[in-house]
Amino acid sequence: MVQSLWDSSMGAKANTGLEALVYRSNLLGEDRRVCNWGGGNTSSKTIEVDFRGREVEVMWVKGSGSDLATMKAGNFTGLRLQDIGPLFERDEMPDEEMVAYLANCMIDAKHPRASIETLLHAFLPFKHVDHTHPDAIISLCCAHNGKDIAREIYGDRFVWVPYIRPGFTLSKMIAEGVLANPNAELVLMEKHGLVTWGETPEECYAQTISIINEAESYIERKVEENSLFGGLQNQPLAEEQRKAIAAAVMPLIRGAVSDDRKMILTFDDSDDVLKFVGGADSPELSRVGAACPDHLVHTKVVPLFIQWTPDMNDVEGLKAMLTEGISTYKEQYKAYFERNMHEGDVMFESAPRVLLIPGVGMINTGKSWVNSKLSGALYHRAIAVMRGATALGDFVSLSENESYNVEYWPLELYKLSLAPAEAEFSRKVAFITGGAGGIGSETARRLVSEGAHVVLADLNLEGAQKVAEEINAKYGENRAFAVKMDVTQEDQVSVAYAETARFYGGVDIIVNNAGLATSSPFAETSLKEWNLNISVLGTGYFLVAREAFKLMKEQNIGGSMVFIGSKNSIYAGKSASAYSSAKALEAHLARCIAAEGGEFGIRANTILPDAILQGSAIWNSGWRNERAAAYGIEPDQLEEYYRKRTTLLVNIYPSDIAEGVAFFASSKSEKTTGCMLTIDGGVPAAFTR
């Protein structure tokens, strides 16, 4: 049952009309069983003093494009009710005309554009109105016999409104229905949602929760768990097996759904998902259509259900089914678009947003991790609705044309236009070794600043996690995550990439940066020292690049590898034969990858820095003392020594290297591969020749 979250002390603190509306709205949005992300709207009617000092009746209503759970006072729009009232006398009003009219009713032009359902609130003669999309109510409104069931639950206290897309006509129908029924306490909107009201904010909120729970209580008495979704036909695989399969197939899926623009993927094997994908009736149920407009905007009309039998344990067979299924889905979506399109419509991506695999779970797609999770969150709500609707009767959805008109509705497209423009690395995933260090962490920040999602791989897991936390606090949830990895251990490298595939769907950029350095005269260089350098800087770079290469080939959407070499890659450093040789190996390995990766769109380039002391674990170890001794100076003189030996008389910092990485990883160098870029301030001894 949905619980009331109202705190009387908090409600009392919200002592103005708008503050109380914000509090009530946030509570409704906090429980996604009550209101979908971005969906629903709330209002309050108050008396305000206008710019001329006169008291006017104002309705505060949710602005377009905001979310009830997180919105603040600035996300609401204030409109003069005396200007809106006369609209009730009209017979019709097109969307564009209504939007333009409401813009003239705003008490402040800086307020956000009013919700398309503003008139729903204005036409109802109540101080406080809630419009929500509760799972239980949508279940009722998506059952073929929903109106009859509603009569059993609510008697004559409800008004039933057939499905009409939000706008003037729907708003007037609701108001007329309520005015015609003196017993009305709620409005049920077919395939859409719930409208409730009250004379105080608390009364309005309490009524919303009470009405939802009446429906939920009735539904739960009807649910038979053993026969849900036709009964469990496919048992969930063991958790580790589910994760392994997801990691194995997600790069292939990512490539197949990334036509014009790359997508970020997420994996979900929650209990409700596993129960649904295992149901005997679920393949057919999933094809019925979207339960309500708010769902399909993020999930498309239907998901892609892969009818794979998990007990076959045939991952290659699953891959083949996914490839064929995604291709067929895209063809069917194009046909759906062409059947329903209006002049001037431009088709969205044709690939699925939700993929369902029996025994494994759900894979979602989106332009970011957040958007991918959002499509999944909305499908959780769809599952809950199908659970309730099938317990009551047959699940029915919006018709194909109704669905299209919502998906390509100009006012819905307007919401999308509010999103910020995508940056250079939007939709891309970068895997950075040595992510906790100076160059690695600075590179991560640089790429994320232009839209990337990053994986910070490091032996120093705590340090990498700290960097990830800083990035996520600044740029948003799960823009970065950390993984512990020793680049010299093949199994650890494979596991790290599997985690990356399961977390984001794949990888587009790798930064081979993990390192160490030792210094010894050649005659005193031990085999242990030699093997250490070759192991980390040679074998480690090989393993990281090889696993990325395989993953990028599976995705089939190209990729960029950037190796952090050294001036010593081409300059024979004094008393550094092991280090210099390993760095030379790195540079040549990158060229080899460039030669072989071209046909797959995989580029490989190398940056040759020198003396990056800031934030470096290497330079804060014995290497500083060793290099100082090699040059016959004190350790604290190294920065100045290195600056003076450059032709530009500058020191080099991690941010300088991060800029180089950003260049090689970006579209600016999309025709460059097998290249070496020196970022060393100009060390003549390391000039290429």
C-alpha positions as CSV (number, residue, x, y, z in Angstrom):
1,M,0.0,0.0,0.0
2,V,1.1,3.6,-0.7
3,Q,2.0,5.3,2.6
4,S,1.2,8.9,3.4
5,L,4.5,10.8,3.8
6,W,2.9,14.0,5.1
7,D,4.7,15.5,8.0
8,S,2.4,18.0,9.8
9,S,5.4,20.0,11.2
10,M,6.9,20.3,7.7
11,G,3.6,21.2,6.2
12,A,3.1,23.9,8.8
13,K,6.5,25.4,7.9
14,A,5.4,25.7,4.3
15,N,3.3,28.7,5.3
16,T,2.7,30.3,1.9
17,G,0.6,28.9,-0.9
18,L,3.6,28.2,-3.2
19,E,5.8,26.7,-0.5
20,A,3.0,24.3,0.5
21,L,2.5,23.4,-3.1
22,V,6.2,22.6,-3.5
23,Y,6.1,20.4,-0.4
24,R,3.0,18.5,-1.5
25,S,4.4,18.0,-5.0
26,N,7.7,16.7,-3.8
27,L,5.9,14.1,-1.6
28,L,3.8,12.9,-4.5
29,G,6.8,12.6,-6.8
30,E,8.9,10.8,-4.1
31,D,7.0,7.6,-4.5
32,R,7.1,6.5,-8.2
33,R,4.1,4.2,-7.6
34,V,2.2,7.5,-7.3
35,C,3.7,9.6,-10.0
36,N,6.0,8.9,-13.0
37,W,9.2,10.8,-13.5
38,G,8.4,14.0,-15.2
39,G,4.7,13.2,-15.2
40,G,1.7,14.5,-13.4
41,N,1.0,18.1,-12.3
42,T,-0.2,19.9,-9.2
43,S,-1.8,23.3,-8.6
44,S,-2.9,25.7,-5.9
45,K,-5.0,28.8,-6.1
46,T,-3.9,31.8,-4.0
47,I,-4.3,35.5,-3.7
48,E,-1.2,37.5,-4.8
49,V,-0.4,41.2,-5.0
50,D,0.5,42.2,-8.6
51,F,2.9,44.8,-9.8
52,R,0.3,47.5,-9.4
53,G,-0.3,46.6,-5.8
54,R,-3.7,45.0,-6.4
55,E,-4.8,41.6,-5.0
56,V,-5.4,39.1,-7.8
57,E,-6.4,35.4,-7.8
58,V,-3.5,33.4,-9.1
59,M,-3.2,29.7,-9.9
60,W,0.3,28.2,-9.4
61,V,0.8,25.1,-11.6
62,K,3.7,22.9,-12.5
63,G,5.8,24.2,-15.3
64,S,6.5,22.1,-18.4
65,G,9.5,19.8,-18.3
66,S,10.0,19.5,-14.6
67,D,9.6,16.6,-12.2
68,L,7.4,16.6,-9.1
69,A,9.9,14.9,-6.9
70,T,12.6,17.5,-7.3
71,M,10.9,20.7,-8.5
72,K,11.3,23.9,-6.5
73,A,9.3,27.2,-6.4
74,G,11.0,28.3,-9.6
75,N,9.6,25.4,-11.5
76,F,6.0,26.6,-11.1
77,T,4.1,29.1,-13.2
78,G,1.7,31.7,-11.8
79,L,-1.3,32.6,-14.0
80,R,-4.1,35.1,-13.4
81,L,-7.4,33.1,-13.1
82,Q,-9.6,36.0,-14.2
83,D,-7.9,35.7,-17.6
84,I,-8.3,31.9,-17.8
85,G,-11.9,31.7,-16.6
86,P,-13.6,32.9,-19.9
87,L,-12.0,30.0,-21.8
88,F,-14.5,27.6,-20.2
89,E,-17.2,29.1,-22.5
90,R,-15.3,28.1,-25.6
91,D,-16.2,24.9,-27.5
92,E,-12.7,24.2,-28.7
93,M,-9.1,25.6,-28.6
94,P,-6.1,24.2,-30.5
95,D,-3.0,23.4,-28.5
96,E,-0.9,26.1,-30.1
97,E,-3.5,28.8,-29.5
98,M,-4.0,27.6,-25.9
99,V,-0.2,27.7,-25.2
100,A,0.0,31.2,-26.7
101,Y,-3.0,32.4,-24.7
102,L,-1.7,31.0,-21.4
103,A,1.6,32.8,-22.0
104,N,-0.3,36.1,-21.8
105,C,-1.9,35.0,-18.5
106,M,1.4,34.6,-16.6
107,I,2.1,37.0,-13.8
108,D,5.8,36.8,-14.6
109,A,7.2,36.3,-18.1
110,K,10.3,34.6,-16.5
111,H,8.2,31.7,-15.2
112,P,8.5,28.4,-17.1
113,R,6.0,27.5,-19.8
114,A,2.7,26.3,-18.2
115,S,1.9,22.6,-18.3
116,I,-0.4,21.4,-21.2
117,E,-2.8,20.3,-18.5
118,T,-3.1,23.8,-16.9
119,L,-6.7,24.2,-17.9
120,L,-7.6,20.9,-16.2
121,H,-6.6,22.6,-12.9
122,A,-8.1,26.0,-13.7
123,F,-11.5,24.7,-14.7
124,L,-12.0,22.7,-11.5
125,P,-13.5,24.9,-8.8
126,F,-11.1,23.7,-6.0
127,K,-8.2,25.4,-4.3
128,H,-5.8,22.4,-4.6
129,V,-5.7,19.8,-7.4
130,D,-3.5,16.8,-8.0
131,H,-3.1,14.9,-11.3
132,T,-1.0,11.8,-10.9
133,H,-0.3,8.4,-12.6
134,P,-0.5,5.8,-9.8
135,D,0.2,2.2,-10.8
136,A,-3.0,1.0,-9.2
137,I,-5.1,3.7,-11.0
138,I,-3.5,3.1,-14.4
139,S,-4.1,-0.6,-13.9
140,L,-7.8,0.1,-13.4
141,C,-7.8,2.5,-16.4
142,C,-6.0,0.0,-18.6
143,A,-8.3,-2.9,-17.8
144,H,-10.9,-3.7,-20.5
145,N,-13.6,-3.6,-17.8
146,G,-12.0,-0.8,-15.8
147,K,-15.1,1.4,-15.6
148,D,-17.2,-1.4,-14.2
149,I,-14.5,-2.2,-11.6
150,A,-14.3,1.5,-10.7
151,R,-18.0,1.4,-9.9
152,E,-17.4,-1.5,-7.6
153,I,-14.6,0.4,-5.8
154,Y,-15.9,4.0,-5.8
155,G,-19.6,3.7,-6.3
156,D,-20.9,7.0,-7.7
157,R,-17.9,9.1,-6.4
158,F,-15.9,9.0,-9.6
159,V,-16.1,10.6,-13.0
160,W,-14.8,8.4,-15.9
161,V,-13.3,10.2,-18.9
162,P,-12.5,8.3,-22.1
163,Y,-9.0,8.7,-23.5
164,I,-8.3,12.0,-25.1
165,R,-4.8,13.5,-25.5
166,P,-4.2,16.3,-22.9
167,G,-5.4,19.7,-23.9
168,F,-8.4,22.0,-23.9
169,T,-11.0,19.4,-24.8
170,L,-9.9,16.9,-22.1
171,S,-9.8,19.7,-19.5
172,K,-13.3,20.9,-20.3
173,M,-14.7,17.3,-20.3
174,I,-13.2,16.7,-16.8
175,A,-14.7,19.9,-15.4
176,E,-18.1,19.3,-16.9
177,G,-18.1,15.7,-15.6
178,V,-17.2,16.9,-12.1
179,L,-19.8,19.7,-12.1
180,A,-22.5,17.3,-13.3
181,N,-21.8,14.9,-10.4
182,P,-22.3,16.4,-6.9
183,N,-20.9,13.2,-5.3
184,A,-17.6,13.3,-7.4
185,E,-14.4,12.9,-5.4
186,L,-12.1,11.9,-8.2
187,V,-11.7,11.6,-11.9
188,L,-10.4,8.5,-13.6
189,M,-8.8,9.2,-17.0
190,E,-8.9,6.2,-19.3
191,K,-5.3,5.0,-20.1
192,H,-4.0,8.1,-18.4
193,G,-4.4,8.7,-14.7
194,L,-6.1,10.3,-11.7
195,V,-7.4,13.7,-10.7
196,T,-8.2,14.6,-7.0
197,W,-8.7,17.8,-5.1
198,G,-9.0,19.3,-1.6
199,E,-9.6,22.6,0.2
200,T,-6.2,22.5,1.9
201,P,-2.8,21.1,0.7
202,E,-2.9,18.4,3.3
203,E,-6.5,17.4,2.5
204,C,-5.7,17.3,-1.2
205,Y,-2.6,15.1,-0.6
206,A,-4.5,12.8,1.8
207,Q,-7.3,12.4,-0.7
208,T,-4.9,11.3,-3.4
209,I,-3.3,8.7,-1.2
210,S,-6.6,7.4,0.0
211,I,-8.1,7.0,-3.5
212,I,-5.0,5.2,-4.7
213,N,-5.1,2.8,-1.8
214,E,-8.8,1.9,-2.4
215,A,-7.8,0.8,-5.9
216,E,-4.6,-1.0,-4.7
217,S,-6.5,-2.9,-2.0
218,Y,-9.0,-4.1,-4.5
219,I,-6.4,-5.2,-7.0
220,E,-4.3,-7.0,-4.4
221,R,-7.3,-9.1,-3.4
222,K,-7.6,-10.2,-7.1
223,V,-3.9,-10.9,-7.7
224,E,-3.0,-14.6,-7.9
225,E,0.8,-14.7,-7.8
226,N,1.1,-18.2,-9.1
227,S,-0.8,-17.4,-12.3
228,L,0.6,-13.9,-12.7
229,F,1.6,-13.2,-16.4
230,G,0.3,-16.7,-17.3
231,G,2.5,-18.4,-14.7
232,L,6.3,-18.6,-14.5
233,Q,7.6,-20.4,-17.6
234,N,11.3,-19.5,-17.5
235,Q,13.1,-19.5,-14.2
236,P,15.7,-16.8,-13.5
237,L,19.3,-17.9,-14.0
238,A,21.6,-17.5,-11.0
239,E,22.7,-13.9,-10.3
240,E,26.3,-14.3,-11.4
241,Q,25.2,-16.1,-14.6
242,R,22.7,-13.3,-15.4
243,K,25.4,-10.7,-14.9
244,A,27.9,-12.6,-17.1
245,I,25.4,-13.0,-19.9
246,A,24.4,-9.3,-19.7
247,A,28.1,-8.3,-19.9
248,A,28.6,-10.6,-22.9
249,V,25.7,-9.3,-24.9
250,M,25.5,-5.6,-24.1
251,P,28.3,-4.5,-26.3
252,L,26.6,-6.2,-29.3
253,I,23.3,-4.6,-28.3
254,R,25.0,-1.2,-27.9
255,G,26.4,-1.4,-31.4
256,A,23.1,-2.5,-32.9
257,V,21.0,0.3,-31.3
258,S,23.6,3.0,-32.0
259,D,22.7,4.0,-35.5
260,D,23.2,7.7,-35.9
261,R,24.2,8.4,-32.3
262,K,25.6,6.2,-29.6
263,M,23.5,5.0,-26.7
264,I,24.4,4.2,-23.1
265,L,23.0,1.0,-21.7
266,T,22.0,-0.2,-18.3
267,F,21.1,-3.7,-16.9
268,D,18.3,-4.5,-14.5
269,D,17.5,-7.9,-13.0
270,S,15.1,-6.8,-10.3
271,D,12.6,-9.3,-9.0
272,D,9.6,-7.8,-10.7
273,V,11.5,-7.8,-14.0
274,L,12.6,-11.4,-13.7
275,K,9.0,-12.5,-12.9
276,F,7.7,-10.6,-15.9
277,V,10.3,-11.8,-18.5
278,G,9.7,-15.4,-17.2
279,G,5.9,-15.3,-17.7
280,A,4.2,-17.5,-20.2
281,D,2.0,-14.6,-21.4
282,S,4.6,-11.9,-21.2
283,P,5.8,-12.0,-24.8
284,E,2.2,-11.3,-25.9
285,L,1.5,-8.8,-23.1
286,S,4.6,-6.8,-23.9
287,R,3.3,-6.3,-27.5
288,V,-0.1,-4.9,-26.4
289,G,1.4,-1.3,-26.2
290,A,2.1,1.4,-23.7
291,A,-0.1,1.8,-20.7
292,C,-0.2,5.6,-20.7
293,P,1.4,8.5,-22.5
294,D,4.0,9.1,-19.8
295,H,5.4,5.6,-20.3
296,L,5.8,5.5,-24.0
297,V,7.6,8.8,-24.2
298,H,10.6,7.0,-22.5
299,T,10.0,3.4,-23.4
300,K,8.5,3.6,-27.0
301,V,5.3,1.9,-27.7
302,V,6.6,-1.6,-27.1
303,P,9.8,-3.2,-25.9
304,L,11.8,-5.9,-27.7
305,F,11.1,-9.2,-26.1
306,I,13.7,-11.9,-27.0
307,Q,12.1,-15.3,-26.8
308,W,15.3,-17.1,-25.7
309,T,15.1,-20.1,-23.5
310,P,17.6,-19.6,-20.6
311,D,18.0,-23.3,-19.8
312,M,19.8,-23.6,-23.2
313,N,22.7,-21.6,-21.8
314,D,23.5,-20.6,-25.4
315,V,25.0,-17.1,-25.3
316,E,26.0,-17.1,-29.0
317,G,22.5,-18.2,-29.9
318,L,21.2,-15.3,-27.8
319,K,23.5,-12.9,-29.6
320,A,22.1,-14.1,-32.9
321,M,18.5,-13.6,-31.7
322,L,19.4,-10.1,-30.4
323,T,20.9,-9.1,-33.7
324,E,17.9,-10.3,-35.7
325,G,15.4,-9.0,-33.2
326,I,16.9,-5.5,-33.1
327,S,17.0,-5.4,-36.9
328,T,13.4,-6.5,-37.2
329,Y,12.3,-4.0,-34.5
330,K,13.9,-1.1,-36.4
331,E,12.1,-2.1,-39.6
332,Q,8.8,-2.3,-37.8
333,Y,9.3,1.0,-36.1
334,K,10.0,2.7,-39.5
335,A,6.8,1.2,-40.8
336,Y,4.9,2.4,-37.8
337,F,6.3,5.9,-38.3
338,E,5.4,5.9,-42.0
339,R,1.8,4.8,-41.3
340,N,1.2,7.6,-38.9
341,M,3.5,10.4,-39.8
342,H,2.4,14.0,-40.4
343,E,4.0,16.3,-42.8
344,G,7.3,17.6,-41.4
345,D,7.7,14.8,-38.8
346,V,11.3,13.6,-38.3
347,M,11.7,10.1,-37.1
348,F,13.5,9.4,-33.8
349,E,15.9,6.6,-33.4
350,S,14.2,3.4,-34.5
351,A,15.9,1.1,-32.1
352,P,14.2,-0.2,-28.9
353,R,14.6,1.5,-25.6
354,V,13.7,-1.6,-23.6
355,L,15.0,-5.2,-24.2
356,L,13.6,-8.1,-22.3
357,I,15.4,-11.4,-22.0
358,P,13.9,-14.4,-20.1
359,G,16.0,-15.7,-17.2
360,V,18.3,-12.7,-17.5
361,G,16.4,-9.4,-17.1
362,M,16.0,-6.1,-18.8
363,I,18.5,-3.9,-20.8
364,N,17.6,-0.3,-21.3
365,T,19.0,2.3,-23.7
366,G,19.3,6.1,-23.5
367,K,21.5,9.1,-24.4
368,S,23.0,8.9,-20.9
369,W,23.1,6.6,-17.9
370,V,20.4,8.6,-16.3
371,N,18.1,8.5,-19.3
372,S,18.8,4.8,-19.8
373,K,17.8,4.1,-16.1
374,L,14.7,6.3,-16.7
375,S,13.5,4.1,-19.5
376,G,13.9,1.2,-17.2
377,A,12.2,3.0,-14.3
378,L,9.2,3.6,-16.5
379,Y,9.1,0.0,-17.7
380,H,9.0,-1.0,-14.0
381,R,5.8,1.0,-13.8
382,A,4.5,-0.6,-17.0
383,I,5.1,-4.1,-15.4
384,A,3.2,-3.0,-12.3
385,V,0.3,-1.8,-14.4
386,M,0.1,-5.0,-16.4
387,R,0.2,-6.9,-13.2
388,G,-2.8,-5.0,-11.9
389,A,-4.7,-4.8,-15.2
390,T,-4.4,-8.6,-15.9
391,A,-5.6,-9.3,-12.3
392,L,-8.8,-7.3,-13.1
393,G,-9.3,-8.4,-16.7
394,D,-7.6,-7.9,-20.1
395,F,-4.8,-5.3,-20.4
396,V,-5.6,-2.7,-23.0
397,S,-3.4,0.2,-24.2
398,L,-3.4,3.3,-26.3
399,S,-4.1,2.6,-30.0
400,E,-1.2,2.8,-32.4
401,N,-2.3,6.2,-33.7
402,E,-2.9,7.5,-30.2
403,S,0.6,6.4,-29.3
404,Y,2.2,8.0,-32.3
405,N,0.4,11.3,-31.7
406,V,1.8,11.3,-28.2
407,E,5.3,10.3,-29.2
408,Y,5.5,13.0,-31.9
409,W,3.2,15.5,-30.2
410,P,4.7,19.0,-30.8
411,L,4.3,19.9,-27.2
412,E,6.2,16.8,-26.2
413,L,8.9,17.7,-28.7
414,Y,9.0,21.1,-27.0
415,K,10.0,19.4,-23.7
416,L,12.9,17.7,-25.5
417,S,14.0,21.1,-26.8
418,L,14.6,22.2,-23.3
419,A,17.4,19.7,-22.8
420,P,20.9,21.2,-23.1
421,A,22.8,20.6,-26.4
422,E,24.9,17.5,-26.5
423,A,28.6,18.0,-26.0
424,E,31.6,16.4,-27.8
425,F,31.8,13.3,-25.6
426,S,28.1,12.9,-24.9
427,R,27.0,9.2,-25.2
428,K,30.6,8.1,-25.1
429,V,32.3,5.9,-22.5
430,A,35.9,6.3,-21.6
431,F,38.0,3.6,-19.7
432,I,41.0,5.2,-18.0
433,T,43.8,3.2,-16.4
434,G,45.7,4.8,-13.6
435,G,42.4,6.8,-13.0
436,A,43.3,7.8,-9.4
437,G,46.5,9.5,-10.4
438,G,47.3,13.0,-11.7
439,I,47.0,12.4,-15.4
440,G,44.2,9.8,-15.1
441,S,42.0,11.9,-12.8
442,E,42.5,15.1,-14.8
443,T,41.7,13.3,-18.0
444,A,38.5,11.9,-16.5
445,R,37.4,15.4,-15.4
446,R,38.2,16.8,-18.8
447,L,36.2,14.2,-20.7
448,V,33.3,14.3,-18.3
449,S,33.1,18.1,-18.7
450,E,32.1,17.5,-22.3
451,G,29.6,14.8,-21.7
452,A,31.5,11.5,-21.3
453,H,30.9,8.7,-18.8
454,V,34.1,7.4,-17.4
455,V,35.5,4.2,-15.8
456,L,38.4,4.8,-13.4
457,A,40.5,1.7,-13.3
458,D,43.3,1.6,-10.7
459,L,45.1,-0.6,-8.2
460,N,44.3,2.3,-5.8
461,L,40.6,1.6,-5.6
462,E,40.0,4.1,-2.7
463,G,41.7,6.9,-4.7
464,A,39.7,6.1,-7.8
465,Q,36.5,6.0,-5.9
466,K,37.2,9.4,-4.4
467,V,37.7,10.8,-7.9
468,A,34.5,9.2,-9.1
469,E,32.6,10.6,-6.1
470,E,33.9,14.1,-6.9
471,I,32.8,13.8,-10.6
472,N,29.4,12.4,-9.7
473,A,28.8,15.2,-7.2
474,K,29.5,17.8,-9.8
475,Y,28.1,16.2,-13.0
476,G,25.4,13.8,-11.9
477,E,24.6,10.3,-10.9
478,N,27.0,7.6,-12.2
479,R,28.8,9.7,-14.7
480,A,31.8,7.9,-13.3
481,F,32.6,4.7,-11.5
482,A,35.7,3.1,-10.1
483,V,37.0,-0.5,-10.5
484,K,40.1,-2.1,-9.0
485,M,42.4,-3.5,-11.6
486,D,46.0,-4.6,-12.0
487,V,46.9,-4.1,-15.6
488,T,49.3,-7.0,-15.5
489,Q,46.6,-9.5,-14.6
490,E,44.7,-10.8,-17.5
491,D,41.7,-12.0,-15.5
492,Q,41.4,-8.6,-13.7
493,V,41.5,-6.7,-17.0
494,S,38.7,-9.0,-18.4
495,V,36.6,-8.5,-15.3
496,A,37.0,-4.8,-15.4
497,Y,35.8,-4.6,-19.0
498,A,32.9,-6.9,-18.2
499,E,31.9,-4.6,-15.4
500,T,32.1,-1.7,-17.8
501,A,30.0,-3.4,-20.4
502,R,27.3,-4.3,-17.8
503,F,27.4,-0.7,-16.3
504,Y,27.4,1.4,-19.5
505,G,27.0,-1.1,-22.3
506,G,30.5,-0.9,-23.8
507,V,33.4,1.5,-24.3
508,D,34.4,4.1,-26.9
509,I,37.6,5.6,-25.6
510,I,40.5,3.9,-23.7
511,V,43.3,5.9,-22.1
512,N,46.2,3.5,-21.4
513,N,47.8,5.5,-18.6
514,A,48.7,3.3,-15.7
515,G,52.4,3.3,-15.0
516,L,55.5,3.2,-13.0
517,A,59.1,4.2,-13.5
518,T,62.5,3.0,-12.3
519,S,66.0,4.4,-12.8
520,S,69.3,2.5,-12.8
521,P,72.5,2.6,-14.8
522,F,72.2,-0.1,-17.5
523,A,74.9,-2.4,-16.0
524,E,73.0,-2.3,-12.7
525,T,69.6,-2.9,-14.1
526,S,68.3,-6.2,-12.6
527,L,66.2,-8.7,-14.4
528,K,63.5,-8.0,-11.8
529,E,63.5,-4.3,-12.6
530,W,63.5,-5.0,-16.4
531,N,60.6,-7.4,-16.0
532,L,58.6,-5.0,-13.8
533,N,58.8,-2.2,-16.4
534,I,57.9,-4.6,-19.3
535,S,55.1,-6.2,-17.3
536,V,53.3,-2.9,-16.4
537,L,54.2,-0.7,-19.3
538,G,54.3,-3.3,-22.0
539,T,52.2,-6.3,-21.1
540,G,49.8,-4.2,-19.1
541,Y,49.2,-1.8,-22.0
542,F,48.8,-4.8,-24.4
543,L,46.2,-6.5,-22.2
544,V,44.1,-3.3,-21.7
545,A,44.2,-2.5,-25.4
546,R,43.5,-6.1,-26.6
547,E,40.4,-6.5,-24.4
548,A,39.2,-3.0,-25.6
549,F,39.9,-4.0,-29.2
550,K,37.7,-7.1,-28.9
551,L,34.9,-5.2,-27.2
552,M,35.1,-2.4,-29.8
553,K,34.9,-4.9,-32.6
554,E,31.8,-6.5,-31.0
555,Q,30.2,-3.1,-30.8
556,N,31.1,-2.3,-34.4
557,I,30.9,1.5,-33.9
558,G,34.6,2.3,-33.9
559,G,36.7,3.6,-31.0
560,S,39.7,5.6,-29.9
561,M,42.7,4.4,-28.0
562,V,45.1,6.9,-26.5
563,F,48.4,5.7,-25.0
564,I,50.2,7.8,-22.5
565,G,53.8,7.2,-23.6
566,S,56.8,9.4,-22.7
567,K,59.5,11.5,-24.2
568,N,61.6,8.4,-23.4
569,S,59.5,6.5,-26.0
570,I,61.8,8.1,-28.7
571,Y,64.6,9.4,-26.5
572,A,67.2,7.1,-24.8
573,G,66.9,8.4,-21.3
574,K,70.1,8.2,-19.2
575,S,70.0,5.4,-16.5
576,A,66.5,4.5,-17.6
577,S,66.9,1.6,-20.1
578,A,64.1,-0.6,-18.7
579,Y,61.6,2.3,-18.5
580,S,62.6,3.8,-21.9
581,S,62.5,0.5,-23.7
582,A,59.0,-0.3,-22.3
583,K,57.8,3.2,-23.3
584,A,59.1,2.6,-26.8
585,L,57.2,-0.7,-26.8
586,E,54.0,1.2,-26.0
587,A,54.4,3.7,-28.8
588,H,55.0,0.9,-31.4
589,L,52.2,-1.2,-30.0
590,A,49.8,1.7,-30.6
591,R,51.0,2.0,-34.2
592,C,50.4,-1.8,-34.7
593,I,46.9,-1.4,-33.3
594,A,46.3,1.6,-35.6
595,A,47.4,-0.5,-38.6
596,E,45.1,-3.4,-37.7
597,G,42.2,-1.4,-36.3
598,G,41.5,0.9,-39.2
599,E,39.1,-1.3,-41.0
600,F,37.0,-1.4,-37.8
601,G,37.1,2.3,-37.2
602,I,39.4,1.8,-34.2
603,R,42.0,4.6,-33.9
604,A,45.2,4.4,-31.8
605,N,47.4,7.4,-31.0
606,T,50.1,8.2,-28.5
607,I,50.9,11.2,-26.4
608,L,54.6,11.8,-25.4
609,P,54.7,13.9,-22.2
610,D,57.7,14.7,-20.1
611,A,58.1,15.3,-16.4
612,I,54.5,15.4,-15.1
613,L,55.3,15.8,-11.4
614,Q,52.0,17.3,-10.2
615,G,49.7,14.7,-8.6
616,S,51.9,11.8,-9.7
617,A,52.4,8.7,-7.6
618,I,55.4,7.9,-9.7
619,W,57.2,11.2,-9.1
620,N,56.4,11.1,-5.4
621,S,58.2,7.7,-5.1
622,G,61.8,6.8,-5.4
623,W,61.8,7.9,-9.1
624,R,62.2,11.6,-8.1
625,N,65.3,10.8,-6.2
626,E,66.6,8.5,-8.9
627,R,66.1,11.1,-11.7
628,A,67.6,13.9,-9.6
629,A,70.7,11.7,-8.9
630,A,71.0,11.0,-12.6
631,Y,71.1,14.7,-13.4
632,G,73.3,15.5,-10.4
633,I,70.8,17.8,-8.7
634,E,68.6,17.8,-5.6
635,P,65.1,16.3,-5.8
636,D,63.4,19.6,-5.0
637,Q,65.2,21.2,-8.0
638,L,63.6,18.9,-10.6
639,E,60.7,21.1,-11.5
640,E,63.0,24.0,-12.3
641,Y,65.5,21.7,-14.1
642,Y,62.8,20.3,-16.3
643,R,61.3,23.8,-17.1
644,K,64.7,25.2,-18.1
645,R,65.5,22.4,-20.5
646,T,62.3,23.1,-22.6
647,T,62.5,25.5,-25.5
648,L,59.3,27.1,-24.3
649,L,60.6,27.4,-20.7
650,V,57.4,25.8,-19.2
651,N,56.4,23.1,-16.9
652,I,53.9,20.4,-18.1
653,Y,50.9,19.6,-16.0
654,P,48.3,16.8,-16.0
655,S,45.7,19.2,-17.5
656,D,48.0,19.6,-20.5
657,I,48.0,15.9,-21.1
658,A,44.2,15.7,-20.6
659,E,43.8,18.3,-23.4
660,G,45.9,16.0,-25.7
661,V,43.8,13.0,-24.8
662,A,40.6,15.0,-25.4
663,F,41.9,16.0,-28.9
664,F,42.8,12.4,-29.9
665,A,39.5,11.1,-28.5
666,S,37.4,13.8,-30.2
667,S,35.9,14.3,-33.7
668,K,38.6,16.8,-34.4
669,S,41.1,13.9,-34.9
670,E,38.6,11.4,-36.4
671,K,40.9,10.9,-39.4
672,T,44.1,10.6,-37.3
673,T,45.6,7.3,-36.2
674,G,49.1,5.9,-35.6
675,C,50.2,9.4,-34.5
676,M,52.5,10.6,-31.8
677,L,52.0,14.0,-30.2
678,T,54.7,15.5,-28.0
679,I,53.5,17.6,-25.0
680,D,56.8,18.3,-23.3
681,G,57.3,22.0,-23.7
682,G,59.8,21.4,-26.4
683,V,62.7,19.1,-25.5
684,P,65.0,19.2,-28.5
685,A,66.5,15.8,-27.7
686,A,63.0,14.2,-28.1
687,F,62.1,15.9,-31.4
688,T,60.9,13.2,-33.8
689,R,63.2,12.6,-36.7
